[in-house]
Amino acid sequence: MQARNRAFLAPGDPIRDDVYFTVSGQRAEVEAALARHERGKALPLVILDVDGVIAGRLTLSGIVRGPFQSCSVGYWLAEDQTRKGLATEAVQAAISLAFSDLALHRVQAETLLANVASQRVLAKAGFEQYGLAPSYLKIAGAWQDHLMFQKLSS
Ligand SMILES: CC(C)(COP(=O)(O)OP(=O)(O)OC[C@H]1O[C@@H](n2cnc3c(N)ncnc32)[C@H](O)[C@@H]1OP(=O)(O)O)[C@@H](O)C(=O)NCCC(=O)NCCS
């Protein structure tokens, strides 16, 4: 799925080498994600369509405990699964997990300035924009500004 959607996802991703798009590269990615899960640092999830087919991924990452009780949410869909409301539904479900099962206080998200679709997903899930971080992440080979969002547990 990553290989099939390489061009679609590239504008929002770090530059990835060819190994990343192979079966062994993806196996290593999944193993690393599961290891982070084992350490309590992440919750890697898949997004299913109405037929139960894997449509994309969503990860709660960077889980920090202590006085912060916070994590970040990241998500993507296969191009042919977009514009069906799946991301909105997935983010809303993940927020519930973060605040109930994981007992977190805060979920953070960030988007490129031009990523209107992702900003809509976050707005519909009740995130508020709290800032603009200059040169926040190296995406598609360049340090890029990001809009910063958060949602707090009620
Ligand atoms: C961003 C992304 C997850 C949105 O997923 P999606 O399932 O298509 O989103 P939804 O169907 O839930 O739609 C959410 C809103 O965005 C709008 N939207 C979706 N794609 C859009 C696009 N390409 N341009 C403008 N608006 C768009 C929808 O119309 C909807 O708004 P509305 O409710 O006001 O009509 C998906 O496009 C994607 O995977 N993009 C590449 C990876 C990425 O950007 N991930 C997020 C990084 S922050």
The ligand as an SDF file (V2000), in Angstrom:
LIG
                    3D

 48 50  0  0  0  0  0  0  0  0999 V2000
   -5.7160   14.2610    4.8880 C   0  0  0  0  0  0  0  0  0  0  0  0
   -6.4630   12.9420    4.7020 C   0  0  0  0  0  0  0  0  0  0  0  0
   -6.1120   12.0130    5.8420 C   0  0  0  0  0  0  0  0  0  0  0  0
   -7.9750   13.2520    4.6890 C   0  0  0  0  0  0  0  0  0  0  0  0
   -8.6440   12.0110    4.6730 O   0  0  0  0  0  0  0  0  0  0  0  0
  -10.1590   11.8550    4.1490 P   0  0  0  0  0  0  0  0  0  0  0  0
  -10.6730   10.5450    4.6450 O   0  0  0  0  0  0  0  0  0  0  0  0
  -10.2170   12.1300    2.6960 O   0  0  0  0  0  0  0  0  0  0  0  0
  -10.8980   13.0170    4.9160 O   0  0  0  0  0  0  0  0  0  0  0  0
  -12.4660   13.0740    5.1480 P   0  0  0  0  0  0  0  0  0  0  0  0
  -13.1640   12.3270    4.0230 O   0  0  0  0  0  0  0  0  0  0  0  0
  -12.7520   12.6700    6.5380 O   0  0  0  0  0  0  0  0  0  0  0  0
  -12.7540   14.6100    4.8810 O   0  0  0  0  0  0  0  0  0  0  0  0
  -12.4850   15.6060    5.8230 C   0  0  0  0  0  0  0  0  0  0  0  0
  -12.7560   16.9490    5.1920 C   0  0  0  0  0  0  0  0  0  0  0  0
  -11.6950   17.2880    4.2860 O   0  0  0  0  0  0  0  0  0  0  0  0
  -12.2380   17.5840    3.0100 C   0  0  0  0  0  0  0  0  0  0  0  0
  -11.2770   17.1110    2.0300 N   0  0  0  0  0  0  0  0  0  0  0  0
  -10.8600   15.8420    1.8220 C   0  0  0  0  0  0  0  0  0  0  0  0
   -9.9370   15.8150    0.8540 N   0  0  0  0  0  0  0  0  0  0  0  0
   -9.7720   17.1070    0.4460 C   0  0  0  0  0  0  0  0  0  0  0  0
   -8.9540   17.7350   -0.5300 C   0  0  0  0  0  0  0  0  0  0  0  0
   -8.0980   17.0250   -1.2740 N   0  0  0  0  0  0  0  0  0  0  0  0
   -9.0490   19.0840   -0.6750 N   0  0  0  0  0  0  0  0  0  0  0  0
   -9.8900   19.8130    0.0790 C   0  0  0  0  0  0  0  0  0  0  0  0
  -10.6980   19.2790    1.0340 N   0  0  0  0  0  0  0  0  0  0  0  0
  -10.6270   17.9380    1.2020 C   0  0  0  0  0  0  0  0  0  0  0  0
  -13.5590   16.8390    2.9540 C   0  0  0  0  0  0  0  0  0  0  0  0
  -14.4420   17.4120    2.0100 O   0  0  0  0  0  0  0  0  0  0  0  0
  -14.0360   17.0060    4.3830 C   0  0  0  0  0  0  0  0  0  0  0  0
  -14.5330   18.3030    4.6120 O   0  0  0  0  0  0  0  0  0  0  0  0
  -16.0870   18.6020    4.8490 P   0  0  0  0  0  0  0  0  0  0  0  0
  -16.5470   17.6800    5.9210 O   0  0  0  0  0  0  0  0  0  0  0  0
  -16.1120   20.0250    5.2170 O   0  0  0  0  0  0  0  0  0  0  0  0
  -16.7360   18.2760    3.5410 O   0  0  0  0  0  0  0  0  0  0  0  0
   -6.0780   12.2700    3.3460 C   0  0  0  0  0  0  0  0  0  0  0  0
   -6.3040   13.1830    2.2890 O   0  0  0  0  0  0  0  0  0  0  0  0
   -4.6430   11.8110    3.3040 C   0  0  0  0  0  0  0  0  0  0  0  0
   -4.3290   10.7050    3.7030 O   0  0  0  0  0  0  0  0  0  0  0  0
   -3.7230   12.6790    2.7890 N   0  0  0  0  0  0  0  0  0  0  0  0
   -2.2990   12.3390    2.6840 C   0  0  0  0  0  0  0  0  0  0  0  0
   -1.6370   12.1790    4.0590 C   0  0  0  0  0  0  0  0  0  0  0  0
   -1.8920   13.3350    4.9810 C   0  0  0  0  0  0  0  0  0  0  0  0
   -1.9600   14.4820    4.5730 O   0  0  0  0  0  0  0  0  0  0  0  0
   -2.0330   13.0050    6.2670 N   0  0  0  0  0  0  0  0  0  0  0  0
   -2.2550   13.9890    7.3160 C   0  0  0  0  0  0  0  0  0  0  0  0
   -0.9520   14.6290    7.6900 C   0  0  0  0  0  0  0  0  0  0  0  0
   -1.2080   15.9650    8.8480 S   0  0  0  0  0  0  0  0  0  0  0  0
  1  2  1  0
  2  3  1  0
  2  4  1  0
  2 36  1  0
  4  5  1  0
  5  6  1  0
  6  7  2  0
  6  8  1  0
  6  9  1  0
  9 10  1  0
 10 11  2  0
 10 12  1  0
 10 13  1  0
 13 14  1  0
 14 15  1  0
 15 16  1  0
 15 30  1  0
 16 17  1  0
 17 18  1  0
 17 28  1  0
 18 19  1  0
 18 27  1  0
 19 20  2  0
 20 21  1  0
 21 22  1  0
 21 27  2  0
 22 23  1  0
 22 24  2  0
 24 25  1  0
 25 26  2  0
 26 27  1  0
 28 29  1  0
 28 30  1  0
 30 31  1  0
 31 32  1  0
 32 33  2  0
 32 34  1  0
 32 35  1  0
 36 37  1  0
 36 38  1  0
 38 39  2  0
 38 40  1  0
 40 41  1  0
 41 42  1  0
 42 43  1  0
 43 44  2  0
 43 45  1  0
 45 46  1  0
 46 47  1  0
 47 48  1  0
M  END
$$$$
